[in-house]
């Protein structure tokens, strides 16, 4: 059996959404959810502990803003790909700011799940 190469940490403040996303990720042949967190302060620690190579990051986590967290994650773990998954208004502006701070991609909540999967796969296969 082929090892799942994309190890995804979900950082999402809505537990129900996080659980559904985890289940969907685990159905993909090349992905595995390695954990879920709701607090901004837990993301980096959990990413390191789980050997995640991708994080799906909600910008409105409990205990902190997502923009500085993007920079913290990409500085501490340069190989980690951060996919921002957000429902914030002004998505074009938010997307630009997230990418400026180091996010690999921005996906609007409400997008088809395949858009999120494509965003996870694209940085994972780019070298």
Secondary structure, DSSP 4 states (H G I P E B T S, - for coil): -PPP-EEEEEE-S-HHHHHHHHHHHHHSTTEEEEEEE-BHHHHHHHHHHHT-SEEEE-TT-BTS-HHHHHHHHHHH-TTPEEEEEE--SSHHHHHHHHHHTT-SEEEETTS-HHHHHHHHHHHHH--
